[in-house]
Amino acid sequence: MAKMTVENTFEPLVHDPQNVLEVNKLKKYFPIKEGLLQRTVGYVRAVDGISFNIKRGTTMGLVGESGCGKTTVGRTILRLTDKTGGEVLFDGREVHKLTKAELRALRPKMQIIFQDPYSSLSPRLPIGEIVGEAVREHGIVPKEEFNDYIDHIMSECGLQPYHRDRYPHEFSGGQRQRICIARALALGPEFVVCDEPVSALDVSIQAQIINLLRDLQQEHNLTYLFISHDLSVVEHISDTIGVMYLGSLVEFGAKEDIFRQPLHPYTQALFSAIPVPDPSSKMNRIVLEGSIPSPANPPSGCKFHTRCKHCMEKCKTEAPEPREIEPGHFVVCHLYDSEPERKAESAKAE
Amino acid sequence: MSENTKKAKGGNYLSAKESRRISKQNRKITTAMEKKYRRKRVPEAEYLTKMRDEKNVVEFDNLHTYFFTDTGTVKAVDGVSFAVPQGKTVGVVGESGCGKSVTSLSLMQLLQRPQGQIVSGEIRLNLGGKAYDVAKMPMEAMEKIRGNQVSMIFQEPMTSLNPVFRIGAQVDEVIALHNPTWTKKQVKEHTIEMLKLVGIANSEGVYSMYPHELSGGMRQRVMISIALSCNPRLIIADEPTTALDVTIQAQILDLLRGLKDKINSSIMLITHDLGVIAEMADYVVVMYAGRVVEKGTVEEIFTHPSHPYTIGLMASKPVINKRVERLYSIPGKVPNPIDMPDYCYFRDRCEMCVEKCAGAYPPVIRLSDTHEVSCYRYEDKEGK
């Protein structure tokens, strides 16, 4: 069977012990198969060359529209799906090169909290079993301490010990999300991917879950990758932020820098689209035309050029490279190609 | 075995006997109501009524909508009163399960029958010249109003369009039904005009497409065009942007705002996003556990939120460029809808309780001409 080749060149990373997670030019392509022989006719480029790293004990927020590949990044990092190219270093070890036994040993260290607490809990298992199954499997605590340990984890996440014998359908959305958090936390992870943990919840419940996540982070020195489309939530919880568009990071930096001075036109549009709960502030909104292009057939050059109001000739043919405007603040845009400081100033004045 | 009986006695679970008794009783109530609703050729005089204020499109007056379930009666809407003025947008906000959607479904007569029933109260609908009481209207008469004078945009554009019919056919259907004298050609022309109005550039092409060929934002545009196609007096938008991305949400909100001025109808906007409310609404109604706890103009609600629930709701939402160390979270949870307390429903979660709160449900207190709140803390401030 003819195989389409995927370009896969990158320089291997040098591990920095400060970082829990280092992602280098990560790619995940899903093949599109067609015809009688199920030949691969193309690829959906869900994640297309993403690089970032997360320091121990911090939270990185990953924002973007639906379909931009946020969730695929999270799943590929945890090796829930296999990568197409690039590398993922967890504590300096390449996750995708581990053997089955090594990966199994690593699993308790990296956990995930899923978006929908209604479908991510088995309806046929009691809560104690949902939380405790993996604990027993991985032998986290000795047998005689098992019950106390589960009770302890559950109470840390705001659940009562008598909830252990109940089933998921007896709980509300917020409590189910607490169960999901307890399940992830019970294994004593270092790194947790939070895949839109609050978007299915009400505002007041959202606040409870966000506070819980922050408390647990401080207590256990956890590292989070917080995936969300809600910028106000991401701003509240993150230390660094990456903005994704169509499988690529367009801007990456510290939270303060990005919110003080969003540089990429997409980030600016995204920020101005958030409704502000204050009727007196009627700001000039940048409304993006159209919708996100198909990742199976992304636009040439800069992927954002079809919707960008600053689009230049260059953008249509040449893909921009990441550029460091301030220390630690990267942007991928031709606007900042020459004289980065002056351009940044003028964008700020706008 | 002993475990089971203990649970039954604890009150968390109903015994089979009790459950049977309740469902038998429910059937009696709902069958009578259904019979009344399904009558044919009902004289108009029976549901004719008068508006309290001719400038309003809809007036909800002490509306009670109950669901008769096998575990007990759920008072989903329990005495809701507010009005939607002509040409204005009224935002209804509250957590899920507080009765926002049931209020709007009562107006459309789209409640889950036979369990869901309007038990008492009036919904006065202004049709220009005359007014109908929707709560008393039979099915036959309602079919002429629904989609014509009042129409609805649903939350999920993915599920509210039929996947097996083309977009054109789905918009045509509404127009043809309410304009029986029109020819097919006229209907199609009007449909394409409507699709253009909601900002679909390739309207002729979209006319013959299926819903799966469109993106979420485009589908919501189609839903809006269906809702607008008969020039309704009132559009109910039930969480129109919840399922959409922020950038698409901005597009749709822009569109709704522009269209409201173009066709001069009122919008009843149901959402849990305070940001959307602040941007779109002229008046705000805050609901909690089936009751209105506070209502007023958008400035009043956002600058002087009065009810502890409104204050808590505002504090619990993270806001861009406003740093807080810890988000406020309202303690506790919404009371069980089957077994509501007889004091203020919010008392158990309220941090500003006064002694009086243990008494009867607080009355409506007017803080200004437009601002009303149900809370004892403002009793002495009335009228100021």
Interface residues (C-beta under 8 A of the other chain):
Chain A: E65 S66 S172 G174 D202 V203 S204 I205 Q206 A207 Q208 I210 N211 R214 H229 D230 L231 S232 V233 E235 H236 F259 A269 L270 F271 S272 A273 I274 P275 V276 P277 D278 P279 S280 R285 V287 L288 S291
Chain B: E95 S96 S215 G216 G217 M218 D245 V246 T247 I248 Q249 A250 Q251 L253 D254 H272 D273 L274 G275 V276 I277 A278 E279 V298 E299 F302 G312 L313 M314 S316 K317 P318 V319 I320 N321 V324 R326 L327 Y328 S329 I330 K333
